[in-house]
């Protein structure tokens, strides 16, 4: 597979590297050791799939509501990337975490992450999103096969829609060796590379597209989508498997009882509008991603 470093100039540096923690207010929870607060706090890991400065206040709303339900401070930690989030859970530095669907596969296998809930629509039904590849409207590229010899911005290693699925599509089309692809550093950065004309094509998933459209940072009249993935189940919020069963049950029940308004800002980043409550999922919900990792021979090293 050919790579190029053409994206360096247009990549936007992410904030909140490592484990940047922001706790729910101290008066929202007692923080005393209990079945729902065994270590005096709950650490909630989030991957920076959008600008961390935008993500943090949205997740802080969710964390504060969860803190009140469990009578325990909930500390939001924006991790550096997929690998850092998996490693943090593996090292018992996170009690709960939201992973991308493919990232969850590796977190489950390596860190014992167990899917609890995901993001439902206004009717309480499961939601999905799609991966896509976009080009300028006047581009000669009309299909995947036309990407031969072109530059393509992907998101980041281990991303479901920003890496694995578009690469799988290139492999299936037999052109993975003929496309000059590189990681832009994230979903927003890939979109920016295309908008700035730095690349011939870019992966843009439906979640990032929805955010860009709401912010007025992407004009779809100037671009076209030449490939779209099958629907992908939305991100799971997971709990670490080695925690007491009583705690796991309490956290799951608390998450499921949150009002839709408590998760609305987060749901918006995930393309869920109007937002509904969190809904119950389990590891089997993400079986297609386990199958994808197996088919492509992916391991945590690819994250």
Buried (B, 14 or more C-beta within 10 A) or exposed (E): EEEEEBBEEBBEEBBBBEBBBBBBEEEBBBBEEBEBBBEEBBBBBBBBBBBBEBBBEBBBBBBBBBBBBBBBBBBBBBBBBBBBBBBBBBEBBBBBBBBBBBBBBBBBBBBBBBBBBBBBBEEEEBBBBBBBBBBBEEBEBEEBEBBBEBBBBBBBBBBBBBBBBBBBBBBEBEBBEBBBBBBBBBBBBBBBBBBEEBBBBBBBBBBBBBBBEEEEEBEEEEBBBBBBBEBBBBBBBBBBEEBEEEBBBBBBBBBBEBEBEBBBBBBBBBBBEEBBBBBBBEBEBBEEBBEBBEEBEBEBEBB
